[in-house]
Amino acid sequence: MTTFSLQLKEADNQQIQIWLAYLRSLDFIQALTPNETISNNGYLSVAELKKQYPNEWLLLADTQMNELELLGGRVILRAADKRQLALQGRDLVKQYAKVRHYYTGERTPIRHMIFWKRD
């Protein structure tokens, strides 16, 4: 796995957005910076998560919940597969107090079938 770091001045928001757009266009880039968007510290609502990352598994930090419903959070990792997300996120989880995974696509309901044996 190859990683690199790019340091830009926080005041240069336009340059940061240009680099982030370029990095997102690369297929192999999956880990995101904690402060991806300067304006809201990277926090995205569920609607924004679904729009920006369609049909992907996300590892979220700093999540906000409304009883049992997720309201949003900061994306720290994304993957097409839940297992891949879990494997890649093992070390990232240790850096945050609380993380959650979330799927932005439509989930198919689990159907249970029960078979009865008649005597």
Backbone as a printed PyTorch tensor [residue, N CA C, xyz], in Angstrom:
tensor([[[  0.8430,  -1.1750,   0.0000],
         [  0.0000,   0.0000,   0.0000],
         [  0.8900,   1.2410,   0.0000]],

        [[  0.6330,   2.1560,  -0.9020],
         [  1.4130,   3.3760,  -1.0080],
         [  0.6230,   4.5330,  -0.4270]],

        [[  1.2700,   5.3070,   0.4200],
         [  0.6210,   6.4840,   0.9890],
         [  1.4970,   7.6950,   0.7260]],

        [[  0.8670,   8.8450,   0.6470],
         [  1.6140,  10.0730,   0.5390],
         [  0.8760,  11.1530,   1.2880]],

        [[  1.5990,  12.2030,   1.6050],
         [  1.0240,  13.3110,   2.3530],
         [  1.2450,  14.5940,   1.5770]],

        [[  0.2520,  15.4510,   1.5800],
         [  0.3260,  16.7390,   0.9180],
         [ -0.0550,  17.7970,   1.9370]],

        [[  0.8060,  18.7670,   2.1340],
         [  0.5260,  19.8050,   3.1150],
         [  0.2270,  21.1110,   2.3950]],

        [[ -0.9540,  21.6450,   2.6690],
         [ -1.3740,  22.9200,   2.1080],
         [ -1.7790,  23.8360,   3.2460]],

        [[ -1.6820,  25.1150,   3.0250],
         [ -2.1250,  26.0650,   4.0410],
         [ -3.6420,  26.0030,   4.1390]],

        [[ -4.1570,  25.9850,   5.3560],
         [ -5.5890,  25.8710,   5.5790],
         [ -6.3560,  27.0200,   4.9360]],

        [[ -5.7210,  28.1760,   4.8210],
         [ -6.3940,  29.3410,   4.2560],
         [ -6.6370,  29.1960,   2.7540]],

        [[ -5.9110,  28.3050,   2.0880],
         [ -6.0490,  28.1350,   0.6470],
         [ -7.1010,  27.0660,   0.3460]],

        [[ -8.3570,  27.3630,   0.6620],
         [ -9.4570,  26.4090,   0.5250],
         [ -9.6660,  25.9770,  -0.9210]],

        [[ -9.5050,  26.8880,  -1.8800],
         [ -9.7160,  26.5470,  -3.2890],
         [ -8.6950,  25.5120,  -3.7470]],

        [[ -7.4460,  25.6830,  -3.3640],
         [ -6.4070,  24.7290,  -3.7330],
         [ -6.6720,  23.3590,  -3.0920]],

        [[ -7.1310,  23.3600,  -1.8640],
         [ -7.4570,  22.1060,  -1.1830],
         [ -8.5740,  21.3780,  -1.9170]],

        [[ -9.6030,  22.1000,  -2.3160],
         [-10.7280,  21.4800,  -3.0260],
         [-10.2930,  20.9130,  -4.3740]],

        [[ -9.3770,  21.6010,  -5.0650],
         [ -8.8600,  21.1020,  -6.3460],
         [ -8.1190,  19.7910,  -6.1450]],

        [[ -7.2520,  19.7420,  -5.1200],
         [ -6.5150,  18.5060,  -4.8410],
         [ -7.4430,  17.3680,  -4.4270]],

        [[ -8.4280,  17.6690,  -3.5920],
         [ -9.3580,  16.6260,  -3.1680],
         [-10.1500,  16.0800,  -4.3490]],

        [[-10.5690,  16.9410,  -5.2620],
         [-11.2890,  16.4810,  -6.4580],
         [-10.3980,  15.5790,  -7.3000]],

        [[ -9.1310,  15.9460,  -7.4360],
         [ -8.2020,  15.1120,  -8.1900],
         [ -7.9920,  13.7580,  -7.5080]],

        [[ -7.7640,  13.7770,  -6.2000],
         [ -7.5270,  12.5320,  -5.4760],
         [ -8.7360,  11.6030,  -5.5230]],

        [[ -9.9350,  12.1770,  -5.4450],
         [-11.1450,  11.3520,  -5.5190],
         [-11.2990,  10.6970,  -6.8830]],

        [[-10.7350,  11.3140,  -7.9230],
         [-10.8560,  10.7530,  -9.2700],
         [ -9.9830,   9.5180,  -9.4550]],

        [[ -9.0130,   9.3210,  -8.5810],
         [ -8.1480,   8.1470,  -8.6610],
         [ -8.8480,   6.9530,  -8.0400]],

        [[ -8.8490,   5.8300,  -8.7270],
         [ -9.5650,   4.6520,  -8.2570],
         [ -8.9840,   4.0750,  -6.9800]],

        [[ -7.6810,   4.1820,  -6.7760],
         [ -7.0680,   3.5270,  -5.6290],
         [ -7.1270,   4.3600,  -4.3580]],

        [[ -7.5830,   5.5910,  -4.4210],
         [ -7.6790,   6.4180,  -3.2230],
         [ -8.9630,   6.0810,  -2.4920]],

        [[ -8.8470,   5.6300,  -1.2430],
         [-10.0300,   5.3100,  -0.4630],
         [-10.0180,   5.9730,   0.9070]],

        [[ -8.8680,   6.0800,   1.5290],
         [ -8.8180,   6.7220,   2.8350],
         [ -8.9100,   8.2290,   2.6450]],

        [[ -9.7020,   8.8680,   3.4470],
         [ -9.9250,  10.2990,   3.3260],
         [ -9.3540,  11.0130,   4.5340]],

        [[ -9.0420,  12.2730,   4.3680],
         [ -8.5090,  13.0410,   5.4790],
         [ -9.6320,  13.3570,   6.4540]],

        [[ -9.3440,  13.4690,   7.7420],
         [-10.3910,  13.7970,   8.7180],
         [-11.0720,  15.1330,   8.4450]],

        [[-10.3550,  16.1220,   7.9350],
         [-10.9500,  17.4280,   7.6440],
         [-11.0720,  17.6080,   6.1370]],

        [[-11.8740,  16.7700,   5.5190],
         [-11.9630,  16.7810,   4.0650],
         [-12.5390,  18.0900,   3.5340]],

        [[-13.5460,  18.6020,   4.1630],
         [-14.0810,  19.8900,   3.7440],
         [-13.8820,  20.8690,   4.8840]],

        [[-13.2740,  21.9760,   4.5880],
         [-12.9050,  22.9510,   5.6120],
         [-14.1330,  23.6230,   6.2120]],

        [[-15.1570,  23.8620,   5.3890],
         [-16.3070,  24.6360,   5.8510],
         [-17.0600,  23.9700,   6.9950]],

        [[-17.1540,  22.6380,   7.0050],
         [-17.9210,  21.9790,   8.0570],
         [-17.1230,  20.8760,   8.7580]],

        [[-15.8150,  20.9830,   8.7380],
         [-14.9270,  19.9970,   9.3780],
         [-15.1600,  18.5820,   8.8820]],

        [[-15.6200,  18.4220,   7.6560],
         [-15.8000,  17.1040,   7.0840],
         [-17.0920,  16.4170,   7.4450]],

        [[-17.9150,  17.0370,   8.2850],
         [-19.1800,  16.4250,   8.6860],
         [-20.1600,  16.4670,   7.5180]],

        [[-20.7730,  15.3180,   7.2310],
         [-21.7690,  15.2220,   6.1690],
         [-23.0330,  14.5880,   6.7210]],

        [[-24.1760,  15.0940,   6.3000],
         [-25.4410,  14.4870,   6.6960],
         [-25.6370,  13.1860,   5.9090]],

        [[-26.6130,  12.3900,   6.2910],
         [-26.8820,  11.1280,   5.6000],
         [-27.2100,  11.3820,   4.1350]],

        [[-27.9900,  12.4190,   3.8450],
         [-28.3350,  12.7430,   2.4530],
         [-27.0800,  13.0890,   1.6530]],

        [[-26.1630,  13.8460,   2.2570],
         [-24.9150,  14.1920,   1.5760],
         [-24.0330,  12.9630,   1.3910]],

        [[-24.0090,  12.0730,   2.3770],
         [-23.2270,  10.8380,   2.2570],
         [-23.7310,   9.9880,   1.1000]],

        [[-25.0500,   9.8470,   1.0020],
         [-25.6290,   9.0370,  -0.0720],
         [-25.3780,   9.6480,  -1.4430]],

        [[-25.3930,  10.9690,  -1.5250],
         [-25.1610,  11.6510,  -2.8010],
         [-23.6920,  11.5760,  -3.2130]],

        [[-22.7920,  11.7940,  -2.2570],
         [-21.3640,  11.8440,  -2.5590],
         [-20.7350,  10.4600,  -2.7070]],

        [[-21.2450,   9.4660,  -1.9860],
         [-20.6750,   8.1150,  -2.0100],
         [-21.7750,   7.0850,  -2.2810]],

        [[-22.3530,   7.0450,  -3.4790],
         [-23.4520,   6.1110,  -3.7420],
         [-22.9990,   4.6510,  -3.7210]],

        [[-23.8040,   3.7980,  -3.1080],
         [-23.5860,   2.3510,  -3.0660],
         [-22.2020,   1.9610,  -2.5380]],

        [[-21.7780,   2.6080,  -1.4620],
         [-20.4880,   2.2950,  -0.8560],
         [-20.6500,   2.1040,   0.6450]],

        [[-19.7390,   1.3140,   1.2140],
         [-19.6460,   1.1630,   2.6610],
         [-18.7260,   2.2370,   3.1780]],

        [[-19.1510,   2.9450,   4.2200],
         [-18.3740,   4.0400,   4.7880],
         [-18.0460,   3.7470,   6.2420]],

        [[-16.8540,   4.1190,   6.6480],
         [-16.4740,   4.0990,   8.0550],
         [-16.5250,   5.5440,   8.5140]],

        [[-17.3960,   5.8320,   9.4770],
         [-17.6550,   7.2000,   9.9090],
         [-17.1380,   7.4360,  11.3270]],

        [[-16.5940,   8.6160,  11.5460],
         [-16.1800,   9.0560,  12.8840],
         [-17.0210,  10.2650,  13.2530]],

        [[-17.0690,  10.5760,  14.5210],
         [-17.8200,  11.7350,  15.0290],
         [-19.2660,  11.7180,  14.5340]],

        [[-19.8880,  10.5830,  14.6520],
         [-21.2640,  10.4500,  14.1720],
         [-22.2480,  11.1000,  15.1310]],

        [[-23.3600,  11.5210,  14.5870],
         [-24.4600,  12.0350,  15.3820],
         [-25.6700,  11.1520,  15.1240]],

        [[-26.3460,  10.8040,  16.2100],
         [-27.4910,   9.9010,  16.1190],
         [-28.7300,  10.5770,  16.6870]],

        [[-29.8780,  10.1820,  16.1870],
         [-31.1690,  10.5970,  16.7150],
         [-31.8480,   9.3120,  17.1710]],

        [[-31.7060,   8.9890,  18.4290],
         [-32.1270,   7.7120,  19.0030],
         [-31.4640,   6.5730,  18.2410]],

        [[-32.1410,   5.9130,  17.3100],
         [-31.5520,   4.7990,  16.5740],
         [-31.1590,   5.1560,  15.1470]],

        [[-31.3900,   6.3780,  14.7290],
         [-31.1620,   6.7810,  13.3520],
         [-29.8900,   7.6140,  13.2180]],

        [[-29.0730,   7.2780,  12.2290],
         [-27.8550,   8.0280,  11.9640],
         [-28.2050,   9.3490,  11.2840]],

        [[-27.6330,  10.4450,  11.7880],
         [-27.8580,  11.7650,  11.1930],
         [-26.7020,  12.1800,  10.2880]],

        [[-25.4880,  11.7210,  10.5940],
         [-24.3310,  12.0570,   9.7730],
         [-23.0380,  11.7890,  10.5040]],

        [[-21.9190,  12.1120,   9.8530],
         [-20.6100,  11.9180,  10.4460],
         [-19.5150,  12.3090,   9.4760]],

        [[-18.2670,  12.0580,   9.8830],
         [-17.1000,  12.3380,   9.0450],
         [-16.6050,  11.0360,   8.4450]],

        [[-16.4160,  11.0080,   7.1410],
         [-15.9490,   9.8070,   6.4500],
         [-14.4470,   9.6740,   6.6370]],

        [[-14.0250,   8.5190,   7.1690],
         [-12.5910,   8.2790,   7.3210],
         [-12.1030,   7.1660,   6.3970]],

        [[-13.0310,   6.3770,   5.8640],
         [-12.6600,   5.3110,   4.9360],
         [-13.8910,   4.9120,   4.1450]],

        [[-13.6820,   4.4990,   2.9000],
         [-14.7970,   4.0190,   2.0870],
         [-14.3530,   2.8120,   1.2850]],

        [[-15.2950,   1.9270,   0.9950],
         [-14.9960,   0.7240,   0.2220],
         [-16.2770,   0.2130,  -0.4230]],

        [[-16.1180,  -0.5660,  -1.4780],
         [-17.2760,  -1.1340,  -2.1640],
         [-17.8220,  -2.3500,  -1.4140]],

        [[-16.9950,  -2.9680,  -0.6010],
         [-17.3490,  -4.2080,   0.0810],
         [-17.1950,  -4.0390,   1.5910]],

        [[-18.1320,  -4.5690,   2.3540],
         [-18.0890,  -4.4270,   3.8180],
         [-16.8730,  -5.1230,   4.4140]],

        [[-16.5270,  -6.2740,   3.8860],
         [-15.3580,  -7.0110,   4.4000],
         [-14.0760,  -6.2230,   4.1450]],

        [[-13.9640,  -5.6250,   2.9520],
         [-12.8060,  -4.8070,   2.6160],
         [-12.7110,  -3.6080,   3.5620]],

        [[-13.8460,  -2.9940,   3.8660],
         [-13.8820,  -1.8700,   4.7910],
         [-13.3800,  -2.2850,   6.1730]],

        [[-13.8250,  -3.4410,   6.6300],
         [-13.4170,  -3.9330,   7.9480],
         [-11.9160,  -4.2230,   7.9910]],

        [[-11.3860,  -4.8220,   6.9400],
         [ -9.9580,  -5.1390,   6.9140],
         [ -9.0960,  -3.8800,   6.8590]],

        [[ -9.4870,  -2.9340,   6.0210],
         [ -8.7010,  -1.7170,   5.8810],
         [ -8.8660,  -0.7810,   7.0800]],

        [[-10.0000,  -0.8700,   7.7570],
         [-10.2850,   0.0280,   8.8530],
         [ -9.8010,  -0.4210,  10.2080]],

        [[ -9.2090,  -1.6080,  10.2790],
         [ -8.7430,  -2.1500,  11.5630],
         [ -7.8890,  -1.1660,  12.3460]],

        [[ -6.8980,  -0.5870,  11.6950],
         [ -5.9830,   0.3150,  12.3940],
         [ -6.5780,   1.7060,  12.5750]],

        [[ -7.4430,   2.1320,  11.6640],
         [ -8.0590,   3.4550,  11.7760],
         [ -8.9940,   3.5520,  12.9770]],

        [[ -9.6560,   2.4670,  13.3010],
         [-10.6210,   2.4540,  14.3980],
         [ -9.9570,   2.8550,  15.7140]],

        [[ -8.7120,   2.4930,  15.8890],
         [ -7.9940,   2.7870,  17.1260],
         [ -7.7490,   4.2830,  17.3270]],

        [[ -7.8040,   5.0650,  16.2470],
         [ -7.5020,   6.4950,  16.3270],
         [ -8.6980,   7.3360,  16.7630]],

        [[ -9.8800,   6.7560,  16.7960],
         [-11.1020,   7.5020,  17.0960],
         [-11.8250,   6.8700,  18.2820]],

        [[-12.5070,   7.7090,  19.0460],
         [-13.2330,   7.2090,  20.2120],
         [-14.4320,   6.3560,  19.7910]],

        [[-15.1230,   6.7700,  18.7550],
         [-16.3070,   6.0460,  18.3140],
         [-16.4100,   6.1030,  16.7940]],

        [[-16.5820,   4.9510,  16.1730],
         [-16.7700,   4.8850,  14.7240],
         [-17.9800,   4.0030,  14.4210]],

        [[-18.5550,   4.2120,  13.2600],
         [-19.6810,   3.3980,  12.8010],
         [-19.5060,   3.1140,  11.3220]],

        [[-20.0240,   1.9770,  10.8830],
         [-20.0410,   1.7270,   9.4460],
         [-21.4570,   1.9910,   8.9270]],

        [[-21.5360,   2.3760,   7.6620],
         [-22.8200,   2.7520,   7.0730],
         [-22.7890,   2.4390,   5.5830]],

        [[-23.8650,   1.8630,   5.0670],
         [-23.9840,   1.5780,   3.6350],
         [-24.9160,   2.5980,   3.0050]],

        [[-24.4700,   3.2540,   1.9330],
         [-25.2430,   4.3310,   1.3350],
         [-26.2250,   3.8680,   0.2670]],

        [[-26.1600,   2.6230,  -0.1280],
         [-27.0700,   2.1180,  -1.1560],
         [-28.3460,   1.5520,  -0.5530]],

        [[-29.1650,   1.0150,  -1.4190],
         [-30.3940,   0.3640,  -0.9750],
         [-30.0490,  -1.0320,  -0.4720]],

        [[-30.4760,  -1.3170,   0.7180],
         [-30.2040,  -2.6390,   1.2960],
         [-31.3860,  -3.5500,   1.0190]],

        [[-31.0730,  -4.7370,   0.5860],
         [-32.1370,  -5.7130,   0.3430],
         [-32.5410,  -6.3250,   1.6750]],

        [[-33.8260,  -6.4750,   1.8870],
         [-34.2680,  -7.0500,   3.1620],
         [-33.8400,  -8.5120,   3.2740]],

        [[-33.5490,  -8.8950,   4.4760],
         [-33.1790, -10.2820,   4.7380],
         [-34.4600, -11.0900,   4.8500]],

        [[-34.5280, -12.1350,   4.0980],
         [-35.7190, -12.9800,   4.1210],
         [-35.3650, -14.3180,   4.7550]],

        [[-36.1360, -14.6630,   5.7080],
         [-35.9050, -15.9170,   6.4000],
         [-36.8990, -16.9370,   5.8880]],

        [[-36.3960, -18.1190,   5.6550],
         [-37.2740, -19.2040,   5.2380],
         [-37.2090, -20.2860,   6.3080]],

        [[-38.3430, -20.7590,   6.6920],
         [-38.4290, -21.8040,   7.6970],
         [-39.0410, -23.0260,   7.0440]],

        [[-38.3810, -24.1330,   7.1900],
         [-38.8850, -25.3810,   6.6270],
         [-39.3470, -26.2810,   7.7620]],

        [[-40.5250, -26.7910,   7.6240],
         [-41.0830, -27.6900,   8.6090],
         [-41.0940, -29.0840,   8.0290]],

        [[-40.7210, -30.0010,   8.8450],
         [-40.7410, -31.3880,   8.4200],
         [-42.0190, -32.0170,   8.9600]],

        [[-42.8250, -32.4970,   8.0510],
         [-44.0700, -33.1700,   8.4730],
         [-43.7970, -34.6500,   8.6800]],

        [[-44.3730, -35.1660,   9.7180],
         [-44.2080, -36.5950,  10.0140],
         [-45.2600, -37.4130,   9.3170]]])
